[in-house]
């Protein structure tokens, strides 16, 4: 046992012995008794050499040693406060590499039980514990909080709590599936655990998940004062959090729902229906979470103890083991690391460094749906933006587009009415270039016509600063060509948003032949500030995403031409895991837009990109897609619900037959051309690595994350198998399926896109 004096001091632990002050450890214990007049100790988590506190094997072992020490301090401590010295971070959760390395369900279950037992010991310490959360407490970090007697949060925006494990294909394995429903009720717990959402201090307090939300100023001292004021209540285990809204509504009805088996069944049935609607059953973790909570039968109430707690935690550990070792979880974790890599990147080749320009004011040229969406995004992030067009009607449409998005956010209480008005006022609709001299970045989002774009940008040059970055939102036109004729082509870069701007997470940053590193990194860093995921791509026809997406959409339309019914095409691809069927996506993109891009790619790449003639027939019939409420499907003007109009077959001149083409062939013919084209993109250095293809396809098209991305999926099938299938379809159909030389070489050498 380490002797603890009444003086404020720092104790460091390792295997139960006092460490030299020169040895850095993750935890230190401060005795604050003299200052606060009661036996108050502060356990500070500060992982050396890291920006965030996370739970890795060494930290967990050190924490186990500290627990042994604390368990012997009965009578010497009135209250222990757990805090972090990392700015903006309490505990970010478990080290994901530790989870990624688990090879079997048994190994994962064993790790879960080990950490659960540590949390049990922490919860059972002979004095109350208060978590002082002034930053992110996510996953295992929030499970630490749930094991405490109370959690006090800061109102700092960085302070968040949540259990986002489901986003990685796993579930809370340190007691979260047991302690959160016990504290906040079943409905609230399901809402948090199944969605992985995070809550700030105010929302967490209102949900009954934390005991208090205090001002961020002088936060830790405020926690100590709160602890002293509530000491007696803490010591007897009195509930200090708000009463939860049982059943998601509170009151008598909520209590009735959660208070009896029939009511609970209603909650679980509704939750399962929501999960299946969202995931199509492709993700096992949310379904396992439902089974754990249902099997354990936990209701809101005091903390569980003894055998009842152990039984429920064992069930949680079993569920954790079941999902943590799946390939789905591994793929979602890989995706997490890809997005984390973007956060650390400047968007430049390895070894290159450039200073990104700070964008304090921006402008967008063009006030259509895309221009209005871009303006809304900038305003949402509190960046003033001027929106220019040639007449007031166009500007009104752009402002209306932005306003509608903000209104929806206000209706969902993501922003207040006041914030809605403040943000909308950051958009300045203008008819000329007045005040453009102060703009740091201008985005061109006008009609997709090379001559018009070049004319407008040449005009723009005379009204902006010499160092203003000029970005084009083109989806198909050459940035190198757009640059030509400008005085300073180096500052021109592609910034390709995907529609709808407010929802689609990807931005393609396109480097033209003359684009500078400064322009690239400025747009790359700005994209992250806007909450998007950027990838840098070479200036090539279709760039990356459209170049891969168009063969997919084109082939779906060829399948229709051959007699596959529209519903069968969409249903096969939905079952594969895409968020919408290709025929529906054709309508979303706009059949006229798709036809135009298809011809651009056909011109660039020849017979393998031969467009289906059905696109042109639909355009001639005025069936342009959702934007005119009529395309492959018919859309209700008010509800926007879609239905299939059998007339479309007559319009397109096709005869369909149920079951004429198998589901397997539909999937193969839609997906294999994308893999084939992706191999060419890598060979041509459109992007530098398979991971960029996968990130782009997941973020830009919704390619199923559980499959790991297009090229992870290709590796899971096997390159030789893909080449064999392409050859079969090539013999049957023609050039659209001719295997690329690089794909054939990979098959011959037994290589994958991701070499292990």
N, C-alpha and C positions, 0 to 999 in steps of 0.2 A: 504493500500500500504506500502511496506517495503522501507524505504529510502535507497538509494544506494549512497555511497560516491565515490569519484574519486580514493580512495586508493584501492590497491589490497586487497581484503578481501574475505572471504567465507561466503555465505548466505545459510541457510538451511530453508526449507519451510515445513509447515504443516498447512493446512486449512488457508493459507494466513497470518500466524503469524510466527514470527521469533522463531526458535527452539533453545534450549540450545545446546551448542557445545558438550555436553556429549551424546545427543541423536543422534543415527546414522540414517542417511537417505540416500536414493539412489542417490540423485542429490545434487551437490553443484555448485554455480556460482561464478566464479572468475572475478574480474575487472582488466584487463590488460592494461588499457588505458595509465597509466603513463609510462609503459615500452615501449609500441609500438607506442605511439604518435597519436593514433586515438582511437575512442571509441570501443575498442575490449573487448568482454566478452567471457569467456570459460565456457560452461555448461558441467560439468564432471559427467558421469554416473558411479557409483561405488556401486553396490548392496552389502550391508553389509552381511558378513557371507557366501558369495557364491563365487565360483571360476569363475562364468560367470555372465554377465549381462543378465537378461531375463525379459520379460514383464509379471508380474503377476498382480493380482487385486490390491495389495497395491501399486506397482510401477506405475500402470496406474493412480490410484487415486492421487498419489503424483505428477505425471507429469501434471495432470489436474490443480492442484493447482499452479504449477510453470507457466503454460501457462497463468493463470489469472494474475500473477505478471508481466510476460514479456509483455503481451498485453498493460500494462500501462506504458511501458518504451519507448514509441515513442520519438525520439529525444535524448534519453540518450544512445542509442546503435547504432553504425555504422554497426557492424557485430557481429553475435554470432557464435562461433565455438562449435560444439557438439563433445565431445571426451569421451574416456573411459580410466579408470586407470587400467583395468584388462589386464594382459599380454596375448597377443594372442587373445583377445576377444574385439569386439566393442559391439554388441548386438547379442546374439545368437538366438534371436527370442522370440516368446511367450512361456510362461510356458505351456508345453504340457498337464500337468494334468488339466489345466484350460479348454483346448479344449476337453479332454477326458471326463470331467464331464458334458458336454452339453448333455441334454436329448432329446431335440426336435429341429427341424429346426427353429422354431420361436425364441427359446433361442439363438441359434447360430447366426441367422441373426441380432438379437438385439445387441449382443456383437460386431459383425462386424460393424454395423452402429455407435455404440458408439465410437469405436476406430477410425473409419474413420473420424468422426467429430473432434476428437482430432488432427488427422493428418492435416485436413483442417485448423484448427486454427493455428497449428504449421507452415504450409506452408504460411499462410496469415499474419504472424507477420510483423510488419511495418519496418523490416530491413532484410537484407539477412542472411542466415544461411549456414554455411559450415560444412559438416560432415567430421571429421578427422578419417579415418578408418585405424587402425593399427592392426587389428585382424579380426576375423570372424564377418561379418555383414550378417546374414542369415534370411530369412523369414521376420518377423516383423522388424528385425534390418535393413535389406536393404530397407524395406518400409519407415522407418524413413529417410534413406538417400535420397530416391526418393522425399520425401516431402521437402527436403532442397533445397536451391538455387544451391548448388554445393556439390560434393563429391570428396575429395582428398584421395587417397589410398597410402599406403606404399607398397614398393616392397618386404616386408617381406613375406616369403612363408605362414605365418599364416594368412595374410590378404586375405580374400575371400569375395566375394559378391554373392548373389544368392537368388532365391525363391524356396526352395526345398519342399514346402508344399505338392506338388502332391505325394511325396514319403510317406506321411502319410495319403493319401486318401482325402486330403482337397485341398484348393486353397488359394492364397493370399487374405486376407480379410480386409486389412488395406489400400487398394488403389493400390496394386502392379499390378493388372490386368488393371488398368487405366493409372497409371503414367509411367510404364516401356515402353509400346508400344508408348506412347506419346513422350518419350525421345529417345528411341533407334529404333523405327520402329516395325512394326507388326512381320516381319519374325524373327528378333532377339529376340523379347519378347516371341514369341511362342517357339522358340528353348530353351530358358531358363526356362520358366514356365512349359512347358509340360514335360521336362526331369528332372527338378530339379537340373540341373548341377550348379556348382559353378565356378567362375572365379577369377583368381588372379588379382593383380593390373594392370599389363601390358595388359592382355587380356581384362579386363573390360574397360580400357582406349581406346584400339583399337576398341572396339565395340561401343564406344560412350556412355557407361553407366556411366562413371565417368569423372570428369573434368581433373584430373591429377594423375600421379603415381610418387611419390617422394621416394628418398632413405629412408630406415628405420632408418638410423643413425640420431639422433636429429630430429626425424620426426615431432613432434608437433611444434617445433619452425619453421621448414620449412613450415608447414601449415600456421602459422601466417604470415610469410613473403609472401607466395603465396597470402594469403588473402589481405594483404596490397597492393601488386602489382596489384591485379585485383579488387580492391574495387569499382571503378567506373563502371566497366562492371557488377559486381554483383548487384550493386544498380539499374541499369536500366534493369536488367533481360536479358542481352546479353548471347547467347549460348557460353560457353567456352569449352564444350566437343567437341570431333571430330565429324564430320558429320557421322551419322550411315550408314552402308551398307544396304540401303533399299532393300527389296526383297531378302536379304541374299547375294546379289552380288554387290550392289552399282551401281553407274553410271546411265546412261539414262534408261537402261532396268529395273534396280531395282526401280527407281523412277516411271516408267510407271506401274510396277506391283502394287506398294503400292498406287499409286496416282489415281486409278480409280476403280470402282466397279468390273469390269471384272477381273482386275488383282488381286484384293483382293480375289475374289472367287477362283482363281487358287491357291493362297497361302493356303487358308483355306481347300480347297478340298485335296490338297497334304498333309497338316498336319493331316487331319482327317484320310486319308488312312494310314498314318504312325502310328497313334495312334491305329487304329483298328488292324493293322497287329501285333503290339507289344502286345496289351492288350486283343485282341479278344473280346473287348467290355465288359470285366469283371470289369473294374474299371471306375466308373462314373465321377471321378474328372477331368481327362483330356478332356473328352467330354464336360463337363460343362464349362471348361475354354475356349474351342473353341467357344462355344455358346455365352459366355459373350463377348469375343472380337469381334465376328462377329456381335452380336446384337448392341453393343455400337458403332461400326463403327469408332473406333478411328484411327487417322493417326498421324504420327510424326509431332510435332510442339511445340509451346510454351505451358506452363502449362495451363490446363483448369481452369476456374473460374466459379463461380455462378451456375446457374441452370443446365448448361451443365455438369459441374463436378458432381453435386449432382445426376443427372439422371443416369450417368454411374456408380457412386459408389453404388447407390441403387441396380442396376442390379448385381454388384459384390457381395453385401451383400446377395442378394437372392440366388445366386449360392453357396456362402459359407454356408449358412444355409442348403441348399439342400443336400450337401455332408458331412458336419461335423457331422451330427447326425446319419449317416449310420453305420451299423455293420461292413462294409468294412473298414471304417476309424478307428473304434475302434480296429479292428484286426491289422491294420497296425501300430497303435500307440502302441499296446501291443508288437508287434514285435520290435519296436524301443526301448522300455524299456528293452526287453530281451537282445538286443545287447548292450545297455548301461550298463546293469548289468554285462556282460562279461568284459567290459572295466574296471570295478571297481574290478573285482574278481582276485584272485591269482590262482584259479583252485583247491583250497584245501577245505576239509570239514570245516564247520563252527567251529571256535575256534582254528583251526590249522594255524600256521604261519611258513613259511620257506623262506630262502633267495634264490632268483633265481640267477643262475649263469649268468654273463654277457657274451654273445656270440659275440666275436669280430672277430673270424675266425671259419669257419666251413668246413666240408668235406661231400661229398656224395659218397657212394660206388655204382657203377652202373651208366652207361652213356646212358641208353636207353631213351625212350620218357619221362618217369617219372623222371629219374635222371637228364636229361637235363632241364626239366621243373623246378625241385627243384633248380638246380644251377642258372637258370635264375632269379628265385624269390629272392634268397639271393643277387645276384649281383644287382638286381634292387633296393634293399634296402641298397646298398653300404656295404654289408658284404662280404669280400673276401672268396671264397670257392674253395676248391680243389675237382676235380671230377676224381675219380679213376675207371679204368676198366682194363681188361686183355689184350687189344690190341688197336692199334691206330685207326682201323676202327670203333670200338665201341665209342671211344672218339670223333672221328670226327662227328659221328651221334649226340652225346650229345651236342657238341658245336653248331652244325647246328640247333638243336632244340631250343637252347637258342637264337641263332642269329636270327632265323626267328621271334621269339616273339619280340625281340628288334627292328627289322626292321619294323614290323607292327606299333609299337609305334612311330617310327620315321616318317613313312609315314603319320600317323595321327597327327603328330606334337605334340605329348605328350612329346617327348624328342627330343633333337637336334641330328644331326649326330655325333657331338663331344661326347655328353653324351652316345650315342649308343656304340661308340668305347671304351669309358672309362669304362662303365659298363661291356661290354663283356670281357675286360681285367682283370676284377676281378675274372673270372673263369679260374682256372689253371688245365688243363687236365694232369693227371699223370698216370704212369703205376705201381708205387710202393708207399710205405708209407713214402717217404722222406718228412721231415718237418711236419709230422703228430703230432709230439711232442708238437707243438704250437696250436693245434686245440682244441677249447672249446666244440664243439659238432660235432658228426659224425652221418649222417643219412644213414642207410643201405637201398638201393632200388634195390636189386638184385632179381634174379628169385625167385618166390614164392614156395620155397622148403625148408622144415624145416632143413634137414641135411646140405644143402649147407649154409643156413643162420648161423646155429650154428658154422659150421667150419670157415666161414669167420670172424665172430665176435670174436671167440677165437683167431684167428690170429691177428685181429685188436688190441686186448688188449695189445699185446706186443709192440705196436708202439705209443700209446697215453698216455697222462698224467693220473695219478690216478683219477683225478676228472673230466676227460672228460665225458660228457654225451653221451651215445650211444642210438640213436633212431632207431627204425625199422619202415619202411613204409609199413609193411605187411597189407593186406586188409582182411586176414582171419585166419592167423596162431596165435597160442597162444603166447603172450608175456612171460607168465610164463615159458613156455617150451623153448622159445628162450633164456631166462635168465639162464636156468639151465646149469651147467657146467662152467660158467664164474667165475672168481676170485671175481669180485665185481658185483653181479646181481642187486644191489640196484640202480645203475646208468643207467640201461636199461629201456627204456620206449617206448611205441608205439607212433608214429607220423604219422598217416594215412592221407596222402594227397588224394584228389580226382582229377580225370583226366577230363579235362586238368587243370594242376596245376595253370596256369596263370589266369584261369577264375573262377574256383570253389572256393567259399569262405570258405568252412568248413575244419577244421582239427580235427580229433578225436585224443585225447590224451589218450592213453590206459595205465592204471595202472596195471602192473603185480603184483603177490602176494608179490614180494620182492622189488618192485619199491619204492624208497624213495620219500618223499614229495619234496625234493630239485630238483630231476629230473623232477617230474611232473610240479612244478611251473616254472622251467626253460623253458620247452617246451611250456607251456601254455602262458607265458609272451612273449616268442620269437614269437609264432604264431601270437600274436596281433601286434608285431613289423613288421612282414611280411605282415600285412594288412589282415590277415585272422581272422575268427571267430572260436575259439577253444571250444570244449566241452570235459569234462573228462568222460571217460566211463570205466566200469569194463572189465577186460579181460574175455571175453566170446565168444563163437563161433559167428562169424559175427559181433562182437562188437555191435553197435547200428544200424547204417544206413544200412549196407548190410543185417543184420538180418531182417530188415523190408522191404527192397527193393526187396530182392530175392523172397518172396512170391508173391509180386506184379507182377514181371516180369514172374515168373513161371506160375502164374494163367493166365496171358495174353496168354502164349503159350499153356496152356491147352484149352483155349477158341478157339484158332486156330485149335487145334486137334479135337475139337468138331464141326468144320465147320463154325466158324465166320471168314469172310474175313479179311485179314490184315488191309485194309483201314478202315473198320468199327470199329475195335478194337482201332486203333490209333485215329480216329476222335472222338469217344465217350470220350476218356480220355483227348484229347485236349479241348473238349467242357467243361469238368469238370474243366479245368484250369491248367493242368500240362504243362510244357514248351515243351515237345515232347511226342509223343505216346510211349507206352511201347515196341512195336515192333521195332521202330526206336532206342530206348534206348538199347535194347538188342544188336543191331548192334554196337552202340557206345561203350558199355562196352566190347564187344567181346564175341561172342557166346561160344567160348571155355572157356573163363574166367568165364562167368556166369554158365556154366555147371559144372565147377570145384567147384565153391563156393556152388552151389546148392547141390552137393553131400556131401560136408563138413557139410552143415546144415542138410541135410537128416540124415547123420550119427549121428549128435549130438541130433536131436530132433524127429526123427522118422517119422511116417506116415504123420503128418501134413505138412511136408516139402518134400513130395514125388516129385522128379523132373519130369517134362514133358519129355517124350522120344524124343520129336522133337529136343531138343537141341543136343543130341548125333547124330541124323540123319544129322543135318546141319553140324556138325563138321566133320563127316565122308565124307561128300560131299565137304569138303574144303571151306564151306561157313562160314567163321569165323567172318564176320561183316565188318564194314567200313575199318578196317586196311588192308584188302585185296580187298577192293572195291566190295565185294560180301558177302551178308549175307541174311537176310530176304528180304532186298532191294538190288538193284544193284546201284553202285555209279560210276559216271563218274570220270575217273582218274584225269582229269584236273580241271573241274568245281566243282567236288565233289557233284554235284546235284544228288538226288536219284530218282529212279523210281521203281515201283513194277514189278518184272519179274514173270509172271504167272507160269513159270517153277518151282518156289519155292514150289508150291502145290504138284507137282509130286515128287520133291525131298524129301519132307517130308511125302508123302503118305497120304495126306488129301484131302477131298472133301468139298469145301466150298459152302455156299448158302447164298445169300444176305438176310438180315433180319432174319436169323435163330435164332439169339440171340439178344434180345432187348438191346438198349443202356443203359437202367437202370440196366439190369443184368450185362452187361460188367463193368460198373462203380462199382457196388456192389461187384462183384467177384474180382476185382483188389484192391479196397480200404479196404474193410472189413477185409481181412486177415492181413493187416498192422496194423489196429487198434487192432485186436485180439492179435497179437504178441507184440504190444507195451504195452498192459496191463501186459503181462508176463514179459517184460523187466523191468517194474516198480516194479513188485512184487519181482523180482530177484535182484533189485538194480543195474542193468546195468547202469542206471542213476537214480538220486534221485528224479526227479520231472518231471511232464508232460511238463513243459516249456522247458526242455532240449531235450525231444523228438521232440517237435515242432520246436525248433531252429535247431536241427540236420536235420530234414526232409526238412525244407525250404532251408537251406543253402547247404545241401548235395545232395538233389534230385530235388530241385525246386518245392516242394509241394506248391500249390498256396498260396502266402502270404495273399491274400484277404480273404481266408478262415480261417486265423489265425493259421494254422498249423494242423497237423493230429488229435491231440486230442481236440483242440478247435472245429474242424469240428465234431468230434465224439459227443462232448457235445451239439452242435447245433442240431444234429439229435435226440439225446436222447439215453442213454445207453440201456434202455429197448428195444427200436426199433432196435438197433444194434444186441442185443442178439436174438431177435425174428427172424431177417433175417438170422443170422448165423445158427440158429437151422433149419430153412427151407432149407438152402443150405447143411447143414450137412446131413439131411435126404435124400436129392436129390443126393448129390455128394460124401460125405464121410468125412474122418478125417481132410481134409484140412480146414474144416469150423467148427470144433468142438469148441464151445465157451470156453474160458478159465474160470477156476473156479473163478478167481478174478473178471472177467467181469460179471459173473452170480451174484456174491455176490453184486457187485455195483448196478446192476439192481434191485435186491431184496430190497436193502436198499435205493433206490432212489438217489444214489450218482452219481456225475460227476467226471471227471478227475480234473477239476478245481472247487473246492468248493468255492462258493461265500459267 
